[in-house]
Amino acid sequence: MKLTYIYHSCYAIEGDAFTIIIDYYEDTDKPAETGLIHSHLLNRPGKLYVLSSHSHTDHFNPEILTWRQQKEDIQYIFSKDILDAGKARKEDAIYLDKLDTYQGDLLSIKAYGSTDIGGSFLIQAEGKSLFHAGDLNNWHWNEGCPPEESQGYENNYLRELDILAREIPHLDLAMFPLDPRLGKDYMRGAEQFISRIPTALFAPMHFDESYQKAAAFAPFAESKQCKVLKWTKRGETITF
């Protein structure tokens, strides 16, 4: 299985007979036509699954709905808030609310909660467990809001994490936010996540161009027997 960092919270996963693209925002290059998704993945043989965790513009780009003109074997799987927000039509996709499941021939998906709108996805494929957090994170903002408000944000996150930890014994890959805008404690949500759920590979997202800030999570992750993927540019790929 191959993982490629596209940009922001977008990752592509290539299996033997399928491709998954999650939370497309921008391609690896500009113009987009020269990027990895447009020049390669939309032409890759096998089924294409396109997932969107919620309707925020940095996670859901409506351009993805035009991809079916280029790719015949395509399945859209969206968080239900995208339908509720009028960003797509009922017939465009399969919509998952929290704890809903999708069972396909090549993979299965279960939707979990978020601490923002929409949800997160647990994907089971080729014997591996993969998690994409969407905007699930400890958005504590503890340097910019009152302590009781910050604690409320954290409590919301810990409730969602409790649900995940009860149901997920191990992850082969977690795609999870490391957003430096949170300030000095920007890693807290990720630290709590891998402390509760044993994770082999950690793929950071939502870090914009702050590659070094994302890579700085590695020492803590290694203490939990977790490897952080230290991306340095868009389009980098690993096989796992």
Secondary structure in CASP SS format (residue, H / E / C, confidence):
PFRMAT SS
TARGET T0000
AUTHOR 0000-0000-0000
METHOD secondary structure of the structure
MODEL  1
M C 1.00
K E 1.00
L E 1.00
T E 1.00
Y E 1.00
I E 1.00
Y E 1.00
H C 1.00
S C 1.00
C E 1.00
Y E 1.00
A E 1.00
I E 1.00
E E 1.00
G C 1.00
D C 1.00
A C 1.00
F E 1.00
T E 1.00
I E 1.00
I E 1.00
I E 1.00
D C 1.00
Y C 1.00
Y C 1.00
E C 1.00
D C 1.00
T C 1.00
D C 1.00
K C 1.00
P C 1.00
A H 1.00
E H 1.00
T H 1.00
G C 1.00
L H 1.00
I H 1.00
H H 1.00
S H 1.00
H C 1.00
L H 1.00
L H 1.00
N H 1.00
R C 1.00
P C 1.00
G C 1.00
K E 1.00
L E 1.00
Y E 1.00
V E 1.00
L E 1.00
S E 1.00
S C 1.00
H C 1.00
S C 1.00
H C 1.00
T C 1.00
D C 1.00
H C 1.00
F C 1.00
N C 1.00
P H 1.00
E H 1.00
I H 1.00
L H 1.00
T H 1.00
W H 1.00
R H 1.00
Q H 1.00
Q C 1.00
K C 1.00
E C 1.00
D C 1.00
I E 1.00
Q E 1.00
Y E 1.00
I E 1.00
F E 1.00
S E 1.00
K H 1.00
D H 1.00
I H 1.00
L H 1.00
D H 1.00
A C 1.00
G C 1.00
K C 1.00
A C 1.00
R C 1.00
K H 1.00
E H 1.00
D H 1.00
A C 1.00
I E 1.00
Y E 1.00
L E 1.00
D C 1.00
K C 1.00
L C 1.00
D C 1.00
T E 1.00
Y E 1.00
Q E 1.00
G C 1.00
D C 1.00
L C 1.00
L E 1.00
S E 1.00
I E 1.00
K E 1.00
A E 1.00
Y E 1.00
G C 1.00
S C 1.00
T C 1.00
D C 1.00
I C 1.00
G C 1.00
G C 1.00
S E 1.00
F E 1.00
L E 1.00
I E 1.00
Q E 1.00
A E 1.00
E C 1.00
G C 1.00
K E 1.00
S E 1.00
L E 1.00
F E 1.00
H E 1.00
A C 1.00
G C 1.00
D C 1.00
L C 1.00
N C 1.00
N C 1.00
W C 1.00
H C 1.00
W C 1.00
N C 1.00
E C 1.00
G C 1.00
C C 1.00
P C 1.00
P H 1.00
E H 1.00
E H 1.00
S H 1.00
Q H 1.00
G H 1.00
Y H 1.00
E H 1.00
N H 1.00
N H 1.00
Y H 1.00
L H 1.00
R H 1.00
E H 1.00
L H 1.00
D H 1.00
I H 1.00
L H 1.00
A H 1.00
R H 1.00
E H 1.00
I C 1.00
P C 1.00
H C 1.00
L E 1.00
D E 1.00
L E 1.00
A E 1.00
M E 1.00
F E 1.00
P E 1.00
L C 1.00
D C 1.00
P H 1.00
R H 1.00
L H 1.00
G C 1.00
K C 1.00
D C 1.00
Y C 1.00
M C 1.00
R H 1.00
G H 1.00
A H 1.00
E H 1.00
Q H 1.00
F H 1.00
I H 1.00
S H 1.00
R H 1.00
I C 1.00
P C 1.00
T E 1.00
A E 1.00
L E 1.00
F E 1.00
A E 1.00
P E 1.00
M E 1.00
H C 1.00
F C 1.00
D C 1.00
E C 1.00
S C 1.00
Y H 1.00
Q H 1.00
K H 1.00
A H 1.00
A H 1.00
A C 1.00
F C 1.00
A H 1.00
P H 1.00
F H 1.00
A H 1.00
E H 1.00
S H 1.00
K C 1.00
Q C 1.00
C C 1.00
K E 1.00
V E 1.00
L C 1.00
K C 1.00
W C 1.00
T C 1.00
K C 1.00
R C 1.00
G C 1.00
E C 1.00
T E 1.00
I E 1.00
T E 1.00
F C 1.00
END
